[in-house]
Amino acid sequence: MDFAKSDLLEAKRQIDSTLHKLRETVKTLTAKENVKRYQSQITLANRRIQAFEIANCLIERELEQL
């Protein structure tokens, strides 16, 4: 599939925004008193962070080829 440069840049911008929010969520949840209670949400957020970082890397690689 071919993507327009503007589409890739917008996708990267959206992913960066979501990554920022997810990282803040992890900070907030790990600062809670009973952190074990939030462990599943922390794990889910960390997995999403990893997935979005991979997507970001692939978008950057695609942008370099344009």
N, C-alpha and C positions, 0 to 999 in steps of 0.2 A: 504494500500500500504506500502510496505517496501522500505526503502531508505538506501543506503550505507552511512556509516559515512562520507566518503569523499565527497559525494554529498551534504549532509546536511551542512558540514563545508564550502563548496564552496558557497552554497546558502546563508548562513549566512554572508560570506565575501562580497558577491555581495550586499546583502541587507544593510549591514553596510555602504558600499561605497555610495549607492544610498541615504541612510538616511543623510549622511554627506552633499552630494550635495544639497539635498532638504532643509536642515536646512540653508545652506549658501544662497540658493535662497531666502528663506523667509527673512533672514536678509537683503539681498540686496534690495528686493522689499519694505520692510517696512521702509528702510532708504531713499527711493525716496521722492522727493518733494511732488508730488501729489499722495499720497498713495491710495486714493480712486479709482484712475484710475486702480490700480493693484489689487484691492480687490478680484476679481474673481480668479486671479492666486495665490494669497496668500491663499485663502480658499482651492483651489484645492491642493496646495502643502501641506497644513496642514492636509488635509484628507488623502493624500498619506502617509505622515509621520506616521499618526495613523495606517493606514493599514499595513505598513511595520514594525512598532513596534509590532503589533499583530503577524505578521508572524514570526518575530525574536523570540518572546517569545515562540511560538509553536515549532519552530526549536530547541531552547534551551531545551525545555521540552522533545522533542523526543531524543535529544542527551543524556540527563540524563538517559534515559531508556535503552540506549545501553550498 
